[in-house]
């Protein structure tokens, strides 16, 4: 179900990019071709460079086994049990407890943890978190999120271009001024909401897959509770564009029910914990 939701949301997001490009740059003659070209360009950049950008943006540094033997031992055990390659391991010097995974495929993956998470979690809780991150790698969530982010960025760039330089030839644009106005107002907001929905869906899936890997959903639930308490108290200097990669939002997005949930990159921690508790009790969702 989560995978089906993700495919559907990505399809809607890509269609939105095509529509915006067509609306701004005119006509059936060149609009769709330009939209496809922009999508291919941004997806190419997302596929090959997202991991390097993410590691640099979060100031993650490579860590050796001599520095963090527990980190290596847990990850080696998890990758052996799941028949996956060992990812490159990084550490972020921050007191906030958090972690993320990046990379376009299992063979090109990297997992980063903060110094804070190593101090807050016990061994089994840390294993649950690392299994969650390994689940992101196995499910190709990093690539999915990167593609969604890059398409969203393309839409934003097109909107700024249209604002400053105007759109294409109005005579060849059947949508006219009304279409442009709707694009300028609605498209960036819609793209943002779809990206956030994709991010929340993939977090739920990674929780489930990670708990299956360890067989201990309660330990991941306990880790999420501690991490959430830490991210609420301890700030972290992270680019908002990369906040969705972390297991919990390092910028602590506004929480709430109903409408406010649409503007969060992460599901509410209480809901994530409840799903893990249900999983431990054998309750299916």
C-alpha positions as CSV (number, residue, x, y, z in Angstrom):
1,X,0.0,0.0,0.0
2,X,2.8,2.4,0.9
3,X,4.6,1.6,-2.4
4,X,1.4,2.1,-4.4
5,X,0.9,5.5,-2.7
6,X,4.4,6.5,-3.5
7,X,4.1,5.6,-7.2
8,X,0.8,7.5,-7.5
9,X,2.2,10.6,-5.8
10,X,5.3,10.7,-8.0
11,X,3.1,10.4,-11.1
12,X,1.0,13.3,-9.9
13,X,4.1,15.4,-9.2
14,X,5.7,14.6,-12.6
15,X,2.4,15.5,-14.3
16,X,2.3,18.8,-12.4
17,X,5.8,19.6,-13.7
18,X,4.6,18.9,-17.3
19,X,1.5,21.1,-16.8
20,X,3.4,24.0,-15.3
21,X,6.0,23.9,-18.1
22,X,3.3,23.8,-20.7
23,X,1.4,26.7,-19.1
24,X,4.4,28.9,-18.9
25,X,6.3,28.2,-22.1
26,X,3.5,27.8,-24.4
27,X,1.7,25.6,-26.8
28,X,1.5,22.0,-27.8
29,X,4.5,22.6,-30.1
30,X,7.3,23.0,-27.6
31,X,5.7,22.8,-24.1
32,X,5.7,19.1,-23.4
33,X,9.2,18.6,-24.9
34,X,10.6,21.2,-22.7
35,X,8.9,19.7,-19.7
36,X,10.3,16.3,-20.4
37,X,13.8,17.8,-20.9
38,X,13.6,19.6,-17.6
39,X,12.4,16.4,-15.8
40,X,15.2,14.3,-17.3
41,X,17.8,16.9,-16.3
42,X,16.7,17.2,-12.7
43,X,16.3,13.4,-12.3
44,X,19.8,12.9,-13.7
45,X,21.2,15.3,-11.1
46,X,19.2,13.6,-8.4
47,X,20.3,10.1,-9.3
48,X,24.1,10.8,-9.5
49,X,24.8,13.6,-7.0
50,X,22.2,13.6,-4.2
51,X,24.4,11.6,-1.8
52,X,27.4,13.9,-2.1
53,X,25.2,17.0,-1.7
54,X,23.5,15.5,1.3
55,X,26.7,14.6,3.1
56,X,28.3,17.9,2.4
57,X,25.2,19.9,3.4
58,X,24.9,18.1,6.8
59,X,28.7,18.3,7.4
60,X,29.0,14.6,7.8
61,X,32.5,13.2,8.0
62,X,33.7,9.6,7.4
63,X,34.3,7.6,10.5
64,X,36.6,4.6,11.0
65,X,35.9,1.4,12.8
66,X,38.5,2.3,15.4
67,X,36.6,5.5,16.2
68,X,33.1,3.9,16.5
69,X,33.4,0.1,16.7
70,X,29.8,-0.4,17.9
71,X,28.5,1.5,14.8
72,X,30.4,-0.7,12.5
73,X,29.5,-3.9,14.4
74,X,25.8,-3.3,14.3
75,X,25.8,-2.3,10.7
76,X,27.9,-5.3,9.7
77,X,25.5,-7.6,11.4
78,X,22.5,-6.0,9.8
79,X,23.9,-6.0,6.3
80,X,25.0,-9.6,6.6
81,X,21.5,-10.6,7.8
82,X,19.9,-8.8,4.9
83,X,22.5,-9.8,2.3
84,X,23.2,-6.1,1.5
85,X,26.5,-4.4,0.9
86,X,28.1,-2.5,3.8
87,X,27.3,1.2,3.4
88,X,29.9,4.0,4.0
89,X,29.5,5.2,7.5
90,X,29.6,8.8,8.6
91,X,29.2,10.8,11.8
92,X,27.8,14.3,12.3
93,X,29.2,16.3,15.2
94,X,25.9,17.4,16.8
95,X,24.4,16.8,20.2
96,X,20.9,16.3,18.6
97,X,20.0,12.6,18.4
98,X,19.4,11.8,14.7
99,X,20.5,9.8,11.7
100,X,19.9,9.5,8.0
101,X,20.8,7.4,5.0
102,X,21.6,8.5,1.5
103,X,22.8,7.1,-1.9
104,X,21.2,6.1,-5.1
105,X,21.5,2.3,-4.6
106,X,22.6,-0.3,-2.0
107,X,26.0,-0.3,-3.6
108,X,26.4,3.5,-3.3
109,X,24.8,4.0,0.1
110,X,25.9,5.9,3.1
111,X,24.5,6.1,6.7
112,X,25.2,8.9,9.0
113,X,24.6,9.3,12.7
114,X,25.0,12.2,15.1
115,X,27.2,12.0,18.1
116,X,24.1,12.8,20.1
117,X,22.3,9.7,19.1
118,X,25.2,7.5,20.1
119,X,25.0,9.0,23.6
120,X,21.2,8.7,24.0
121,X,20.3,5.3,22.7
122,X,21.3,1.9,24.1
123,X,22.7,-0.9,21.8
124,X,19.3,-2.4,20.8
125,X,17.7,1.0,20.2
126,X,20.6,2.0,18.0
127,X,20.2,-1.2,16.1
128,X,16.6,-0.4,15.5
129,X,17.5,3.0,14.1
130,X,20.2,1.6,11.8
131,X,17.8,-1.0,10.6
132,X,15.4,1.8,9.8
133,X,18.1,3.6,7.8
134,X,19.1,0.3,6.0
135,X,15.4,-0.1,5.1
136,X,15.5,3.2,3.4
137,X,18.4,2.0,1.3
138,X,16.8,-1.3,0.5
139,X,13.5,0.3,-0.5
140,X,15.3,2.9,-2.7
141,X,13.7,5.7,-0.6
142,X,16.6,8.0,-1.0
143,X,16.3,8.0,-4.7
144,X,12.6,8.4,-4.6
145,X,12.8,11.3,-2.2
146,X,15.6,12.9,-4.3
147,X,13.6,12.7,-7.5
148,X,10.6,14.2,-5.7
149,X,12.7,17.0,-4.3
150,X,14.3,17.7,-7.7
151,X,11.0,17.8,-9.5
152,X,9.7,20.2,-6.8
153,X,12.8,22.3,-7.3
154,X,12.2,22.4,-11.0
155,X,8.7,23.7,-10.5
156,X,9.9,26.4,-8.1
157,X,12.6,27.5,-10.6
158,X,10.1,27.7,-13.4
159,X,7.8,29.8,-11.2
160,X,10.6,32.2,-10.4
161,X,11.7,32.4,-14.0
162,X,8.1,33.2,-15.0
163,X,7.8,35.9,-12.3
164,X,11.0,37.7,-13.3
165,X,11.1,37.2,-17.1
166,X,7.5,36.4,-18.0
167,X,6.2,33.3,-19.8
168,X,6.4,32.2,-23.4
169,X,4.3,33.4,-26.3
170,X,0.8,34.0,-25.1
171,X,-0.6,33.4,-28.5
172,X,0.6,29.8,-28.4
173,X,-0.5,29.2,-24.9
174,X,-4.1,27.9,-24.6
175,X,-4.2,28.3,-20.8
176,X,-3.7,32.0,-21.0
177,X,-3.4,34.4,-18.1
178,X,-5.7,32.4,-15.9
179,X,-3.6,29.3,-16.3
180,X,-0.5,31.3,-15.5
181,X,-2.1,32.8,-12.3
182,X,-3.1,29.3,-11.1
183,X,0.3,28.0,-11.8
184,X,2.1,30.7,-9.9
185,X,-0.1,30.2,-6.8
186,X,-1.2,26.6,-6.8
187,X,1.7,24.6,-8.4
188,X,4.5,25.3,-5.9
189,X,2.1,24.6,-3.0
190,X,0.8,21.4,-4.6
191,X,4.4,20.2,-5.3
192,X,5.4,20.8,-1.7
193,X,2.4,19.0,-0.3
194,X,3.0,16.0,-2.6
195,X,6.7,15.8,-1.6
196,X,5.8,15.9,2.1
197,X,3.2,13.2,1.6
198,X,5.8,11.0,-0.1
199,X,8.3,11.6,2.7
200,X,5.8,10.6,5.4
201,X,4.8,7.5,3.4
202,X,8.4,6.3,3.1
203,X,9.0,6.9,6.9
204,X,6.2,4.6,7.8
205,X,7.5,2.0,5.4
206,X,11.0,2.2,6.7
207,X,9.8,1.8,10.3
208,X,7.9,-1.3,9.3
209,X,10.8,-2.8,7.3
210,X,13.4,-1.9,9.9
211,X,11.3,-3.5,12.6
212,X,11.0,-6.6,10.5
213,X,14.8,-6.7,10.0
214,X,15.6,-6.7,13.7
215,X,12.4,-8.5,14.8
216,X,12.1,-6.0,17.7
217,X,9.6,-3.2,16.8
218,X,9.4,-2.1,20.5
219,X,13.1,-1.2,20.5
220,X,12.6,1.1,17.5
221,X,9.5,2.6,19.2
222,X,11.6,3.3,22.3
223,X,14.4,4.9,20.1
224,X,11.8,7.1,18.3
225,X,10.5,8.4,21.6
226,X,14.0,9.3,22.8
227,X,15.0,10.9,19.5
228,X,11.8,12.9,19.3
229,X,12.4,14.3,22.8
230,X,15.9,15.2,21.8
231,X,15.0,16.9,18.5
232,X,12.4,19.0,20.3
233,X,15.0,20.3,22.8
234,X,18.3,20.5,20.9
235,X,18.6,22.6,17.7
236,X,20.6,21.4,14.7
237,X,21.9,23.5,11.8
238,X,20.5,21.8,8.8
239,X,19.3,23.0,5.4
240,X,15.5,22.6,5.3
241,X,15.8,20.9,1.9
242,X,17.6,18.0,3.6
243,X,15.6,17.8,6.8
244,X,13.3,15.1,5.4
245,X,16.2,12.6,5.1
246,X,16.6,12.3,8.9
247,X,14.7,9.7,11.0
248,X,13.1,12.6,12.8
249,X,12.8,16.2,11.6
250,X,15.9,18.0,12.8
251,X,14.1,21.3,12.5
252,X,11.1,20.0,14.4
253,X,8.2,20.9,12.0
254,X,5.0,22.1,13.5
255,X,2.9,19.2,14.8
256,X,-0.8,18.9,15.0
257,X,-3.8,17.1,13.6
258,X,-5.8,17.6,10.5
259,X,-4.6,20.3,8.1
260,X,-1.2,20.8,9.8
261,X,-0.1,17.2,9.1
262,X,0.0,18.1,5.4
263,X,3.0,20.5,6.0
264,X,5.2,18.0,7.9
265,X,8.0,16.0,6.3
266,X,7.6,13.3,9.0
267,X,4.6,11.5,10.4
268,X,3.8,12.4,14.0
269,X,6.0,10.4,16.3
270,X,3.0,9.2,18.4
271,X,1.5,7.6,15.3
272,X,4.8,6.0,14.3
273,X,5.2,4.5,17.8
274,X,1.6,3.3,17.8
275,X,2.1,1.5,14.5
276,X,5.2,-0.2,15.9
277,X,3.3,-1.2,19.1
278,X,0.5,-2.6,16.9
279,X,3.1,-4.5,14.9
280,X,4.6,-6.0,18.0
281,X,1.1,-7.1,19.1
282,X,0.3,-8.6,15.7
283,X,-2.2,-6.0,14.7
284,X,-2.1,-5.3,10.9
285,X,-2.7,-2.0,9.3
